[in-house]
Amino acid sequence: MWASRLLCLALAVLALASSARAVLEFYHTPPANSGAAAAAATVGIRIRSYTGTLIQIGLKTNIGSGITYQVYRSTSPSSGWSKVYDSGLVSSSISGGYTSHSLTYSLTSNYYYIVRARWTSTTRNFYYGDNVVPYTNGPTTYGGISSSTNNAVNRIYGVRIKLRSCTPLPKPANGNVNPGTTTTFSCNMGYTLAGSSSRTCQTSGVWTGSTTSCPKKANYCPSLAAPSNGARSPSPCPRKYQNSCSFSCNAGYSRGGSSSRTCNLNTFSSGVWSGSTTTCNRINSFCPALSAPSNGVLSAGTCSRYVGYSCGSVSCNTGYNRVGPSSRTCQTNARWSSSAWSCALDTTYCPAVPPAPTNGVYTSSCSARSYLASCSRGCNFGYTLSGAVTTTCQASALWSSGTPSCLLTPGYCPSYPVAANATRAPCDGKLGSSCGPTQCALGLTLVGAATRTCTVGSAASGIWSGLEPFCSSTSAADSLTTATAATIVAGTRWAFDVLPRDAGGVPTTAGVDIVDVVLAGTFAGEGTSTANSTWLHPTKYAVTYKPPTLAGDHSVEIWLNSYLMGTYVLTVVPAAVSAPHSDADGEGILSVTEDGGLFLPGHATSFVVTPRDAYGNKVGTAGISLPVGLLRDALGDPWPVSATIADADTFVVSYIVPASGRWTLSLTLDLVPIGASPWLITVAIECHPGTSAFSVTGPCVICPENTYSDQISLRECLPCPEASQAGVGASTVTNCTCVTGMYSPGGVPGVACMPCPLGASCNGGVSNPTARPGFSPVDGSTDSFVQCPNPSACAGNGACSSGYKGRLCAECDLGFYRLGAECRRCKTELTVIMVVLLLVLAFVGCGALVYLNVQLSGSHMYGAAGAMIGLSALQIIALVGSIDVAWSKTARAILDGLSFANFNVDLTSPECSMTLSNPWLFRFILTLCLPVAGALMLALVAALVLLYVVHHQGKAEVGVSGVIQAAGRSYFQVLNVVYLPLISATFGVFDCVQVGSTGTYVMANAASQLCYTHFYWATVFPLAVVFSIAYGLGIPLALGGMLWRARRQHDEIMFHLKYAFLVARYRSGMKLFEVAVLVRKLLVVIALVLFGNGRHEALLVVVVLAATAMHVSRAVPYVRSSHNNLDTGALLATMCVIIGALAEQGSAMGELAMTGGLIAILVAIVASVVYDVATMRKRRNDEFAEGLESADHEAVTTKVESEFEMASFGSTSVCVYEVGADSITAGGTATVGMPGGSIGPQASTAVVGPDTSLHSATLQSATFDSFYQ
């Protein structure tokens, strides 16, 4: 019974806080006749609260006994009444004074009620406060119920009541609401009321008027004009409260005053702009200063640099043209208009340059026509300039001089004497002029040019054409020569005589003739030969001529005074042998062999010697002594060399290569060294394998360590391949093996060794790498190793530690079970304890959820907010513990313990109690079945509760439907709790990492499971895809859809009462935040599988947590600030833990961040839960005490009918208790009006029928949010 009372009391307090509008209609039909006895009695109705299903009728009377309270109910306001309650006679021991009597009764919606007080005395009066209305005698029946008599005795007085409900009206945004039957609205300062200012709950349950809102008041602040030379944005400025208007100045103006002004509160009628008036002031030096262009001037005066002002004008110097405008304007972009002005050189200032003089040229570039450009002229050879050499472009745009003249230069060709015995006209020597003809005296013949022309020579003098003439008495055709064909030794001259004769055959004696000897076909004129002729007075010329030195026949011609006297063949033969010009060629004088370019001892070699004369002609071997060769070592000891005739032109010299060392080979012909003799011959030493020489000539030494020599040669010992070693005297590369820490792929010697793979030990030699402790070879590979997921599981050298087996030692051996990354020895008793403990905890948890959903109101549900936030934080922290980073031992131990929060099925150690071929797959499927297990456990709990309800029918405080609905609501909470382990398991299947470089992939959280195999694609992958979609997306969508539909289907009261377990802890407007919490978990899981690198995963999780923490701090979703702080703090502390793990391993700061963050989270969660429990218990005590208090009455509580139990949520009814006519405890007023008089100045009436008025009671209370706080 006490539980029922507490429940009704809690519901009443909840109703007060929720501002529900359950309205009582009062109908009062007093008797029509009058009578003194009737005037002496009054009945008063007091309504203390009507937001529930209880009414309390209170009467104040001096009657000590004989009072009976009765309640009648009907579906019609005028007939069909049936008595549903009779208190019997109520007596009092007080006599002569006033005694309070009360009736408490539960109402059902949509029924009409008559509440009456009946008494048998005519001498007693009823009173209640100041509301005394005398009753008169009237009809014998009241609403179809007969009085016992028609006098004051047994008179029936009462009221008719109908309980009706209107959906509560919310407070308009930026306004206030005065809730009640007639609800009034007002708007905050700066806002105007739109819609109805008051709305009344009608009998139909529909509010009068239209929806009320508080839009911002238009034109609340005065209008703001744009500043002169500026602009406003937006334009015009919006004038509503909190609207802002920004001001800017045009280019070239600086702002004064405020850049932005906001419409602030001032009075209800008008607002005031923040800041000060904005002005735009002209900037004095907006554009940069301008200067005159080069070769130009800027007009006198200063240039204005204000925006919109001009600067100019510009004029250019003589010979220059202005480029660009004469003036420029300062523009709004702080730049001057147009392009920068300049003065460009006028290249056509003067007309075309005067032409070059005839027989003259320009001596400089004369293309320029700009001001002061100049042009120089000159004359061709043989001419002299007459006029100005240079002409210049003047300011008058004319050239300073015209075209000069070029006159022939007298004496340009030097004068030459008139030949003896000849005559000739005088010559002026000008270019192009002729000199001659020269005429010889009678009997003489002219030799040379009779007339010569002055031709161009140099600048100083010209050249006369032709051979200078002379007069000769010789007749070339009649002259004689002693020349004959001859054989000439190369390098010697051919000698003969020319005997000049005149036409009569008489020798001439003048000695002025010209004799030429040239190769046949090359004569070009007199004086062109290389012959030397000497006049031997008085009869002949002695001539010598040197023919070509090349051995062979040469045809030559003899000319006399340009007359061909004859052609002769000269045969040139080689001269005497010349040793310096003789040559040698062949291997014997070269230091080139196939082995390193040096001779080896015992090698037979030779070379060829060709004797030649001084002019390179082969002289042959006939009659020439054999060449003499001499081969000596450094000490001068000789070595035999032989020479023989090879053919008519060459000798061959041969020898056997002597012992190693450096030798000198010399060769002479007739004791004279030939060609390039002597030569240096280097003979290399021969060293056996395992030895080498530091120099090519030896001696041989044993190869030192780490080198080898595998041939008989002069080659030095070669170094062993990279990172290999060998002993002294190594004779083959296979003697080279790997040093410690290196290895040879395949164990092959004599090849370059590679660094030891990561995770392996290399002993050198030809042995293969072996795995170090904590590492394992990849699928039998000898050179690829990977760190084991649990380093302690790999003992090294390919072996697993005790309790581990399989690939990467990632499987547990028989007799061991996996917990996290470790394999632990099976303990049968511990397995049983853990399974039983998990089942018990699951049963207790599900039972607690069902009990809470059956028994608790939203406020008590909200008391679990801290626990739910804490559980969510613990699940995320436990999941973060799977990141592969350097966790400290303390942090690792805490994280393993927290895995309990994620329903870690590893704790059940299934492999210890059954034989499993794939324990991971079994645990995976077991995890996927968590929702099914939760449903079965809830079904078991619900079945037990239903058995109790059925067995105690009529006594249980909850119905069958209530239990089933409570179990259904609990299942959503179960899904919320198991959501993270579900998606972590399904998404983990997609997180595959490559093992080494072999192309093998395994699951990051289960290294024993191969990825991308047939089993993976056919079994594991499809399961993961289906359940990732079903759980990862299905649960948030189902939860969000359910809440969205419920919010639309139910009024605010029922939505909060029915779904308090999901929405009670969140404030208005954030009721779907539970979906955001699920999305947060989903993002954390995605971050953990997005990268295969632990550090990258950790950093991405930090980003996700930072974003969600920022979202919580900005959205403030929880009603209590302590819960907002707890959620934000838990996220930040988790970030601190991860950052600490990312710090340098062993770092004190990192250790402190990890351990401190985890401990801080646990302490904060425990403290928050303790505080919530304490607060909840205090609130329950306060609500219980408040519900039992009454200033004037002692409450009598009846049992709540089962169809209105809080647990069922099956009705829209709420509790109403303590009825009275003149006071409202929640801050509003309840008024009752009756015909014939007014109860109070604030009573409101509305006609609802003949002689009947609707009297509404108003109630103002806190919102749900404030109630939960």
Rosetta blueprint (number, residue, H / E / L):
1 M L
2 W H
3 A H
4 S H
5 R H
6 L H
7 L H
8 C H
9 L H
10 A H
11 L H
12 A H
13 V H
14 L H
15 A H
16 L H
17 A H
18 S H
19 S L
20 A L
21 R E
22 A E
23 V E
24 L E
25 E E
26 F E
27 Y E
28 H L
29 T L
30 P L
31 P L
32 A L
33 N L
34 S L
35 G L
36 A H
37 A H
38 A H
39 A H
40 A L
41 A L
42 T L
43 V L
44 G L
45 I L
46 R E
47 I E
48 R L
49 S L
50 Y L
51 T L
52 G L
53 T L
54 L E
55 I E
56 Q E
57 I E
58 G E
59 L E
60 K E
61 T E
62 N L
63 I L
64 G L
65 S L
66 G L
67 I E
68 T E
69 Y E
70 Q E
71 V E
72 Y E
73 R E
74 S E
75 T L
76 S L
77 P L
78 S L
79 S L
80 G L
81 W L
82 S E
83 K E
84 V E
85 Y E
86 D E
87 S E
88 G E
89 L E
90 V E
91 S L
92 S L
93 S L
94 I L
95 S L
96 G L
97 G L
98 Y L
99 T E
100 S E
101 H E
102 S E
103 L E
104 T E
105 Y E
106 S E
107 L L
108 T L
109 S L
110 N L
111 Y L
112 Y E
113 Y E
114 I E
115 V E
116 R E
117 A E
118 R E
119 W E
120 T L
121 S L
122 T L
123 T L
124 R L
125 N L
126 F E
127 Y E
128 Y L
129 G L
130 D L
131 N L
132 V L
133 V L
134 P L
135 Y L
136 T L
137 N L
138 G L
139 P L
140 T L
141 T E
142 Y E
143 G L
144 G L
145 I E
146 S E
147 S L
148 S L
149 T L
150 N L
151 N L
152 A L
153 V L
154 N L
155 R L
156 I E
157 Y E
158 G E
159 V E
160 R E
161 I E
162 K E
163 L E
164 R E
165 S E
166 C E
167 T L
168 P L
169 L L
170 P L
171 K L
172 P L
173 A L
174 N L
175 G E
176 N E
177 V E
178 N E
179 P L
180 G L
181 T L
182 T E
183 T E
184 T E
185 F E
186 S E
187 C E
188 N L
189 M L
190 G L
191 Y E
192 T L
193 L L
194 A E
195 G L
196 S L
197 S L
198 S E
199 R E
200 T E
201 C E
202 Q L
203 T L
204 S L
205 G L
206 V L
207 W E
208 T L
209 G L
210 S L
211 T L
212 T L
213 S E
214 C L
215 P L
216 K E
217 K L
218 A L
219 N L
220 Y L
221 C L
222 P L
223 S L
224 L L
225 A L
226 A L
227 P L
228 S L
229 N L
230 G E
231 A E
232 R E
233 S E
234 P L
235 S L
236 P L
237 C L
238 P L
239 R L
240 K L
241 Y L
242 Q L
243 N L
244 S E
245 C E
246 S E
247 F E
248 S E
249 C E
250 N L
251 A L
252 G L
253 Y E
254 S E
255 R E
256 G E
257 G L
258 S L
259 S L
260 S E
261 R E
262 T E
263 C E
264 N E
265 L L
266 N L
267 T L
268 F L
269 S L
270 S L
271 G L
272 V E
273 W E
274 S L
275 G L
276 S L
277 T L
278 T L
279 T E
280 C E
281 N E
282 R E
283 I L
284 N L
285 S L
286 F L
287 C L
288 P L
289 A L
290 L L
291 S L
292 A L
293 P L
294 S L
295 N L
296 G E
297 V E
298 L E
299 S L
300 A L
301 G L
302 T L
303 C L
304 S L
305 R L
306 Y L
307 V L
308 G L
309 Y L
310 S E
311 C E
312 G E
313 S L
314 V E
315 S E
316 C E
317 N L
318 T L
319 G L
320 Y E
321 N E
322 R E
323 V E
324 G L
325 P L
326 S L
327 S E
328 R E
329 T E
330 C E
331 Q L
332 T L
333 N L
334 A L
335 R L
336 W E
337 S L
338 S L
339 S L
340 A L
341 W L
342 S E
343 C E
344 A E
345 L E
346 D L
347 T L
348 T L
349 Y L
350 C L
351 P L
352 A L
353 V L
354 P L
355 P L
356 A L
357 P L
358 T L
359 N L
360 G E
361 V E
362 Y E
363 T L
364 S L
365 S L
366 C L
367 S L
368 A L
369 R L
370 S L
371 Y L
372 L L
373 A L
374 S E
375 C E
376 S E
377 R E
378 G E
379 C E
380 N L
381 F L
382 G L
383 Y E
384 T E
385 L E
386 S E
387 G L
388 A L
389 V L
390 T E
391 T E
392 T E
393 C E
394 Q L
395 A L
396 S L
397 A L
398 L L
399 W E
400 S L
401 S L
402 G L
403 T L
404 P L
405 S E
406 C E
407 L E
408 L E
409 T L
410 P L
411 G L
412 Y L
413 C L
414 P L
415 S L
416 Y L
417 P L
418 V L
419 A L
420 A L
421 N L
422 A E
423 T E
424 R L
425 A L
426 P L
427 C L
428 D L
429 G L
430 K L
431 L L
432 G L
433 S L
434 S E
435 C E
436 G L
437 P L
438 T L
439 Q E
440 C E
441 A L
442 L L
443 G L
444 L L
445 T E
446 L E
447 V E
448 G L
449 A L
450 A L
451 T L
452 R E
453 T E
454 C E
455 T E
456 V L
457 G L
458 S L
459 A L
460 A L
461 S L
462 G L
463 I E
464 W E
465 S L
466 G L
467 L L
468 E L
469 P L
470 F E
471 C E
472 S E
473 S L
474 T L
475 S L
476 A H
477 A H
478 D H
479 S L
480 L E
481 T E
482 T L
483 A L
484 T L
485 A L
486 A E
487 T E
488 I E
489 V E
490 A L
491 G L
492 T L
493 R L
494 W E
495 A E
496 F E
497 D E
498 V E
499 L E
500 P L
501 R E
502 D L
503 A L
504 G L
505 G L
506 V L
507 P E
508 T L
509 T L
510 A L
511 G L
512 V L
513 D L
514 I L
515 V E
516 D E
517 V E
518 V E
519 L E
520 A L
521 G L
522 T L
523 F L
524 A L
525 G L
526 E L
527 G L
528 T L
529 S L
530 T L
531 A L
532 N E
533 S E
534 T E
535 W E
536 L E
537 H L
538 P L
539 T L
540 K E
541 Y E
542 A E
543 V E
544 T E
545 Y E
546 K L
547 P L
548 P L
549 T L
550 L L
551 A L
552 G E
553 D E
554 H E
555 S E
556 V E
557 E E
558 I E
559 W E
560 L E
561 N L
562 S L
563 Y E
564 L E
565 M E
566 G E
567 T E
568 Y E
569 V E
570 L E
571 T E
572 V E
573 V E
574 P L
575 A L
576 A L
577 V E
578 S L
579 A H
580 P H
581 H H
582 S L
583 D E
584 A E
585 D E
586 G L
587 E H
588 G H
589 I H
590 L L
591 S L
592 V L
593 T L
594 E L
595 D L
596 G L
597 G L
598 L L
599 F E
600 L L
601 P L
602 G L
603 H L
604 A E
605 T E
606 S E
607 F E
608 V E
609 V E
610 T E
611 P L
612 R E
613 D E
614 A L
615 Y L
616 G L
617 N L
618 K E
619 V L
620 G L
621 T L
622 A L
623 G L
624 I L
625 S L
626 L L
627 P L
628 V E
629 G E
630 L E
631 L E
632 R E
633 D L
634 A L
635 L L
636 G L
637 D L
638 P E
639 W E
640 P L
641 V L
642 S E
643 A E
644 T E
645 I E
646 A L
647 D L
648 A L
649 D L
650 T L
651 F E
652 V E
653 V E
654 S E
655 Y E
656 I E
657 V L
658 P L
659 A L
660 S L
661 G E
662 R E
663 W E
664 T E
665 L E
666 S E
667 L E
668 T E
669 L E
670 D L
671 L L
672 V E
673 P E
674 I L
675 G L
676 A L
677 S L
678 P L
679 W E
680 L E
681 I E
682 T E
683 V E
684 A L
685 I L
686 E L
687 C E
688 H L
689 P L
690 G L
691 T E
692 S E
693 A E
694 F L
695 S L
696 V L
697 T L
698 G L
699 P L
700 C E
701 V E
702 I E
703 C L
704 P L
705 E L
706 N L
707 T E
708 Y E
709 S L
710 D L
711 Q L
712 I L
713 S E
714 L L
715 R L
716 E L
717 C L
718 L E
719 P E
720 C L
721 P L
722 E L
723 A L
724 S E
725 Q E
726 A L
727 G L
728 V L
729 G L
730 A E
731 S L
732 T L
733 V H
734 T H
735 N H
736 C L
737 T E
738 C E
739 V L
740 T L
741 G L
742 M E
743 Y E
744 S L
745 P H
746 G H
747 G H
748 V L
749 P L
750 G L
751 V L
752 A L
753 C L
754 M E
755 P E
756 C L
757 P L
758 L L
759 G L
760 A E
761 S E
762 C L
763 N L
764 G L
765 G E
766 V L
767 S L
768 N L
769 P L
770 T E
771 A E
772 R L
773 P L
774 G L
775 F E
776 S E
777 P E
778 V L
779 D L
780 G L
781 S L
782 T L
783 D L
784 S L
785 F E
786 V E
787 Q E
788 C L
789 P L
790 N L
791 P H
792 S H
793 A H
794 C E
795 A E
796 G E
797 N L
798 G L
799 A E
800 C E
801 S L
802 S L
803 G L
804 Y E
805 K E
806 G L
807 R H
808 L H
809 C H
810 A L
811 E E
812 C E
813 D L
814 L L
815 G L
816 F E
817 Y E
818 R E
819 L E
820 G L
821 A L
822 E E
823 C E
824 R E
825 R E
826 C L
827 K L
828 T H
829 E H
830 L H
831 T H
832 V H
833 I H
834 M H
835 V H
836 V H
837 L H
838 L H
839 L H
840 V H
841 L H
842 A H
843 F H
844 V H
845 G H
846 C H
847 G H
848 A H
849 L H
850 V H
851 Y H
852 L H
853 N H
854 V H
855 Q H
856 L L
857 S L
858 G H
859 S H
860 H H
861 M H
862 Y H
863 G L
864 A L
865 A H
866 G H
867 A H
868 M H
869 I H
870 G H
871 L H
872 S H
873 A H
874 L H
875 Q H
876 I H
877 I H
878 A H
879 L H
880 V H
881 G L
882 S L
883 I L
884 D L
885 V L
886 A L
887 W L
888 S L
889 K H
890 T H
891 A H
892 R H
893 A H
894 I H
895 L H
896 D H
897 G H
898 L H
899 S H
900 F H
901 A H
902 N H
903 F L
904 N L
905 V H
906 D H
907 L H
908 T H
909 S L
910 P H
911 E H
912 C H
913 S L
914 M L
915 T L
916 L L
917 S L
918 N L
919 P H
920 W H
921 L H
922 F H
923 R H
924 F H
925 I H
926 L H
927 T H
928 L H
929 C L
930 L H
931 P H
932 V H
933 A H
934 G H
935 A H
936 L H
937 M H
938 L H
939 A H
940 L H
941 V H
942 A H
943 A H
944 L H
945 V H
946 L H
947 L H
948 Y H
949 V H
950 V H
951 H H
952 H L
953 Q L
954 G L
955 K L
956 A L
957 E L
958 V L
959 G L
960 V H
961 S H
962 G H
963 V H
964 I H
965 Q H
966 A H
967 A H
968 G H
969 R H
970 S H
971 Y H
972 F H
973 Q H
974 V H
975 L H
976 N H
977 V H
978 V H
979 Y H
980 L H
981 P H
982 L H
983 I H
984 S H
985 A H
986 T H
987 F H
988 G H
989 V L
990 F L
991 D L
992 C E
993 V E
994 Q E
995 V E
996 G L
997 S L
998 T L
999 G L
1000 T E
1001 Y E
1002 V E
1003 M E
1004 A L
1005 N L
1006 A E
1007 A E
1008 S E
1009 Q E
1010 L E
1011 C L
1012 Y L
1013 T L
1014 H H
1015 F H
1016 Y H
1017 W H
1018 A H
1019 T H
1020 V H
1021 F H
1022 P H
1023 L H
1024 A H
1025 V H
1026 V H
1027 F H
1028 S H
1029 I H
1030 A H
1031 Y H
1032 G H
1033 L H
1034 G H
1035 I H
1036 P H
1037 L H
1038 A H
1039 L H
1040 G H
1041 G H
1042 M H
1043 L H
1044 W H
1045 R H
1046 A H
1047 R H
1048 R H
1049 Q H
1050 H L
1051 D L
1052 E H
1053 I H
1054 M H
1055 F H
1056 H H
1057 L H
1058 K H
1059 Y L
1060 A H
1061 F H
1062 L H
1063 V H
1064 A L
1065 R L
1066 Y E
1067 R L
1068 S L
1069 G L
1070 M L
1071 K L
1072 L L
1073 F H
1074 E H
1075 V H
1076 A H
1077 V H
1078 L H
1079 V H
1080 R H
1081 K H
1082 L H
1083 L H
1084 V H
1085 V H
1086 I H
1087 A H
1088 L H
1089 V H
1090 L H
1091 F L
1092 G L
1093 N L
1094 G H
1095 R H
1096 H H
1097 E H
1098 A H
1099 L H
1100 L H
1101 V H
1102 V H
1103 V H
1104 V H
1105 L H
1106 A H
1107 A H
1108 T H
1109 A H
1110 M H
1111 H H
1112 V H
1113 S H
1114 R H
1115 A H
1116 V L
1117 P L
1118 Y E
1119 V L
1120 R L
1121 S H
1122 S H
1123 H H
1124 N H
1125 N H
1126 L H
1127 D H
1128 T H
1129 G H
1130 A H
1131 L H
1132 L H
1133 A H
1134 T H
1135 M H
1136 C H
1137 V H
1138 I H
1139 I H
1140 G H
1141 A H
1142 L H
1143 A L
1144 E L
1145 Q L
1146 G L
1147 S L
1148 A H
1149 M H
1150 G H
1151 E H
1152 L H
1153 A H
1154 M H
1155 T H
1156 G H
1157 G H
1158 L H
1159 I H
1160 A H
1161 I H
1162 L H
1163 V H
1164 A H
1165 I H
1166 V H
1167 A H
1168 S H
1169 V H
1170 V H
1171 Y H
1172 D H
1173 V H
1174 A H
1175 T H
1176 M H
1177 R H
1178 K H
1179 R H
1180 R H
1181 N H
1182 D H
1183 E H
1184 F H
1185 A H
1186 E H
1187 G H
1188 L H
1189 E L
1190 S L
1191 A L
1192 D L
1193 H L
1194 E L
1195 A L
1196 V L
1197 T L
1198 T L
1199 K L
1200 V L
1201 E L
1202 S H
1203 E H
1204 F H
1205 E L
1206 M L
1207 A L
1208 S L
1209 F L
1210 G L
1211 S L
1212 T L
1213 S L
1214 V L
1215 C L
1216 V L
1217 Y L
1218 E L
1219 V E
1220 G E
1221 A L
1222 D L
1223 S L
1224 I L
1225 T L
1226 A L
1227 G L
1228 G L
1229 T L
1230 A E
1231 T L
1232 V L
1233 G L
1234 M E
1235 P L
1236 G L
1237 G E
1238 S L
1239 I L
1240 G L
1241 P L
1242 Q L
1243 A L
1244 S L
1245 T E
1246 A E
1247 V E
1248 V E
1249 G E
1250 P L
1251 D L
1252 T E
1253 S E
1254 L E
1255 H E
1256 S L
1257 A E
1258 T L
1259 L L
1260 Q L
1261 S L
1262 A L
1263 T L
1264 F H
1265 D H
1266 S H
1267 F H
1268 Y H
1269 Q L
